[in-house]
């Protein structure tokens, strides 16, 4: 693990190896056990799990630790939709069948004003929360680049508040009215971005799931009227403060790469469905980009297919100074351990410059 290599790549100073990150491999307990030798699983204590995860990240040389501070119920309290959660973690310990939406009609969504629903926040307290979390993760994962960040930037915030059904009904009923809801939300969430700008943290992760795997949720002109202008306002204090901004969206946001770049971000984090080759060709000399190996190949592929997938990513990214290798859609706990181990061997071999 190397802070130096990670920070060099973020500053487009090509390190001697392609740096890397992963997102949840360090909670694939069977894999963690094999890599670290620590006996850990769903039944072990949180402290032992943290110890094992930290040891795994060192063994797999994470140069970049994806992290956010502000998200979900800690921002919205009870005035948000509970959409439940499918099984992902080992043993299905993250399954949640609790589904509830406080909004019953799309008209309620269209009237929604976060300034009325939520408390106005203290600027100094938001700074304290960001800096406190940052200090904790730096102490735990000291050898890689850490960050603060926002999960519910705009579209993700509206998804968390309204849930998919009410969001789509409201947006379909009155696209302009829903755009005004997005504007009000962006005005409210600005206070978080102002605080992150004033926090003593050099890197900010901006997460916003603006698309599905198949592409845009809304008409493209809706994004260009209500999403990207708000991004520019939200990001302005971060840029003025000299922060580095990394941007993440799940799904396929290929058609909006240029729009996102125009907001001033310094890097793109993506799943395999987004066109990394386009990002590399157009922005590889000026921006960081992270990804985008496909976890399905680790789940179901042969060793040759796994190697070919790592080679594909390296062929695209290795010649650019800000490229980080990652499996773009996680390494879930049902991934065969031997496949994950082989993926890492391929990365270590092919990532040398």
Secondary structure as GFF3:
##gff-version 3
##sequence-region A 1 353
A	DSSP	alpha_helix	3	10	.	.	.	ID=ss1
A	DSSP	beta_strand	19	20	.	.	.	ID=ss2
A	DSSP	three_ten_helix	25	27	.	.	.	ID=ss3
A	DSSP	alpha_helix	29	36	.	.	.	ID=ss4
A	DSSP	alpha_helix	46	59	.	.	.	ID=ss5
A	DSSP	alpha_helix	73	76	.	.	.	ID=ss6
A	DSSP	beta_strand	82	85	.	.	.	ID=ss7
A	DSSP	three_ten_helix	90	92	.	.	.	ID=ss8
A	DSSP	beta_strand	96	100	.	.	.	ID=ss9
A	DSSP	alpha_helix	106	111	.	.	.	ID=ss10
A	DSSP	alpha_helix	114	117	.	.	.	ID=ss11
A	DSSP	alpha_helix	123	140	.	.	.	ID=ss12
A	DSSP	beta_strand	148	150	.	.	.	ID=ss13
A	DSSP	alpha_helix	155	173	.	.	.	ID=ss14
A	DSSP	alpha_helix	175	198	.	.	.	ID=ss15
A	DSSP	beta_strand	203	207	.	.	.	ID=ss16
A	DSSP	beta_strand	211	212	.	.	.	ID=ss17
A	DSSP	beta_strand	215	216	.	.	.	ID=ss18
A	DSSP	alpha_helix	220	226	.	.	.	ID=ss19
A	DSSP	alpha_helix	228	240	.	.	.	ID=ss20
A	DSSP	beta_strand	244	249	.	.	.	ID=ss21
A	DSSP	three_ten_helix	254	256	.	.	.	ID=ss22
A	DSSP	alpha_helix	257	261	.	.	.	ID=ss23
A	DSSP	beta_strand	267	270	.	.	.	ID=ss24
A	DSSP	alpha_helix	276	283	.	.	.	ID=ss25
A	DSSP	beta_strand	288	290	.	.	.	ID=ss26
A	DSSP	alpha_helix	295	300	.	.	.	ID=ss27
A	DSSP	alpha_helix	303	317	.	.	.	ID=ss28
A	DSSP	beta_strand	323	325	.	.	.	ID=ss29
A	DSSP	alpha_helix	337	350	.	.	.	ID=ss30
###
